[in-house]
Each structure stands twice: as C-alpha cells, then as structure tokens.
Amino acid sequence: MNPATTQFSNQNDIQGAALALAALNITHPDNDDEYGDMASQIMEDYCPLLRVPDTVLTPEEEELTDEMRETIQSEAHKMEEELLSSGSPMIQALAGRQPTTTE
C-alpha cells in the first residue's frame, strides 16, 4: 500500500478514488461544472467520510477530509501522468489523442 494512504481508514479507498479520478481527468480534460460534480461524486463514492457534511465534522475530521482530498488529487495526477506517458493506444484514444507509433 502507498505510504501516503496508510493513515486513512481502510473503509476509504484512496487509491481507487485516485484511479477513478485519473480516468475522469483523461476522458474529461475540461474542468467544467459537470467535471466538478463527477469528481466530487467519485471521491464521495470511494471515501464515505467525504459524504459527511462539514457542519457536523470536528476540526480534526475537517483536517482529515482536506488531507484525503489533497491525497486523492495528488495521486490521481501522478497516475494520469503515468497513464498518458505509457503510450498505450487505448489510453491515447480515451484522451482523444492519436496513438504514438514506433517505427
């Protein structure tokens, strides 16, 4: 398991959320309202703590949710970069790019 995610409860799937967010970033490069809604939904689906309204969280829990969001976004960015640099024709097609070919 990634050291950055071991501090979070095993009920919260940080890596799963990051991978889903990376896929969203690849397929929806525009950060419009629809993207924001989908990104929030992904994080809440994978991390139940993020569904809790801020008004009922303790300051420590608020800090934890902020750290979770930052970790998810950071890990998603790393995964996205790795996937896009892989040269995989499938990933390139999802990104709307022409696959790179080696000759």
Order of alpha helices (4+ residues) and beta strands (2+ residues): alpha-alpha-alpha-alpha
